[in-house]
Amino acid sequence: MCMVLAFLLFTVLDVELASAVYQTVRRQIESFFSWYYILAVCCILFVCVYLAASRFGSIRLGNDDARPEFSTFSWLAMLFSAGVGIGILFFSISEPMSYFDNSAASGHPNNPHADHAGAYDLDERRAAHALQVTYYHWGLHAWAVYVMAGLCLAYFGYRKKLPLTLRSALHPVIGDRIYGPIGHSVDLLALFGAVFGVATSLGLGVKQMGAGLAVLFGIDPGIVTQLTLIAVICAVATLSAVSGIGRGIRVISEWNIYFTVVLLAFFLFFGPFEWLMSFFATSVGGYLWNMVPMGFWTAAEPGGVAWQGSWTIFYWGWWIAWAPFVGMFIARISRGRTIREFILGTLFAPTLIAMFWICMLGGNALYMELRAEGGVGTAGLIELVRGGQLEAALYGTIERMTDISTLAWLVSALATVLLATWFITSADSGTLVIVTMLSLGSDHPPQRFRVIWGATEGLVAAALLVAGGLLALQAASIVAALPVSVVMLVMTFGLLKSLSQDSAAVTPGERPVAPPRTVPATAGAPRRGLGLGAAKASPEALNTRS
């Protein structure tokens, strides 16, 4: 809390200085660590795929007889809402539209990947490249970061009976020192990353909600409206967090999915249906074909470096900063699932949903620019994005999709409501995760902590908006992600080391062996006594230890 308060005071007392410092630190990280972010995310994705296909996939995240607490639908709804909600609505049109543009109005290329492929003209080929790069930023690489954080937390928390915090994943590396200063530092870094990751999403969400209210009711979308939205929705999110996962968060997440289906249906059936489905197949195929070279590409020329810092490095920083939060939340709702089920469900299902979402929304906007009456690029959406009005692109697309003003208003209202519900699920999930870490993995952290940290998240988001809007939000994510990324790589090593010693691992095609009988821990025994070998210890060994 002291670290967060120090940040808030520094930001509020001298906004201009704070903004300059954030941007300077961000530029330094982009200059010296871009290669590191790219390599780290690629390595994490490789480990996820390896574990899903390996003999370790049969291990359950819990006791061998554990079974999932939530249905598959509720599970997917909650993890998708917590993982991408606000961001995908903010960027699903503005991002591909920015990559489709070839004006280099920002001072650097709009899409180096398309340029390297020779797709310079505003045509369907460049449009396909625009979607491919967007898929890259919202696809397998992004979700692999969440998967690894969640898998480490769930494995060590539910199978090894260690505290449900990031420090537990370091047990194979540093042993019981996780309960000392090193462990405390790791959890503080995770908390810091979670706060700023959530604040980035909240800041993006209120900027777009402000644009929605301007379209719906003519309300000024400025900073006063944005701060008011943060206060109101954080209050609702805190109430949801107090009610717990099984009620507030689960119910709102499921309604998110229902609203999402309605919104996607509008874009699908009021748009060029056949063209969209064909474009979806083409762009997904291109993404899969180019995923590896895109994943390892590191810019060398100044223009490419600037673009990669503004987009790819920002995204990797955002995902990594969010990883403790989303990973903890996914772990909390995934007890009892096998590692293979966990990875396949969390890695591929949300990626497929995100790609379909991006194609339906971004594809409609691209189609309008490709088929504009005044010529390619004259529909007005490129101009919005080129002018920095990223949050207005969604409502501009909805307005141009139908001549029925009432329908356009209703769909715009639905999009704004969906932003609010995703805002709530992001904030309440983040609050629950933060207080869980502070309570050393307790399933029932104190209610007062939930209220305090629910308000703190809103204050951080407000401070970042005051300090420079989108640029400050991006800088905060990139900076917070650097130390968290180091912790995640050590966690990944610790997970692999512990899995190699797990007797429950079954080679594909091999019959599983019945687990040995275990003796439950003595009532009231501290959790730290349940080390990594405790589940395999015999009664005689336990008596010898005591």
ABEGO torsion letter per residue (X at the ends): XAAAAAAAAAAAABAAAAAAAAAAAAAAAAAAAAAAAAAAAAAAAAAAAAAAABAAAABBBEBAABBBABBAAAAAAAAAAAAABAAAAAAAAAAAAAAABAAGAAGBBABAAAAAAGBABBBAAAAAAAAAAAAAAABAAAAAAAAAAAAAAAAAAAAAGBBBBAAAAAAAAAEAAAABAAAAAAAAAAAAAAAAAAAAAAAAAAAAAAAAAAAAAGBBABAAAAAAAAAAAAAAAAAAAAAEAABAAAAAAAAAAAAAAAAAAAAAAABBAAAAAAAAAAAAAAAAAAAAAAAABBBABAAAAAAAAAAAAAAAAAAAAAAAAAAAAAAAAABGBBAAAAAAAAAAAAAAAAAAAAAAAAAAAAAAAAABAAEBGAAGAAAAAAAGBAAAAAAAAAAAABABAAAAAAAAAAAAAAAAAAAAAAAAAAAAAAAAAAAGGBABBBAAAAAAAAAAAAAAAAAAAAAGEAAAAAAAAAAAAAAAAAAAAAAAAAAAAAAAABAABBBBGBBBBBBBBBBBBBBGBBAAABBAAAAABBAAAAAAAX
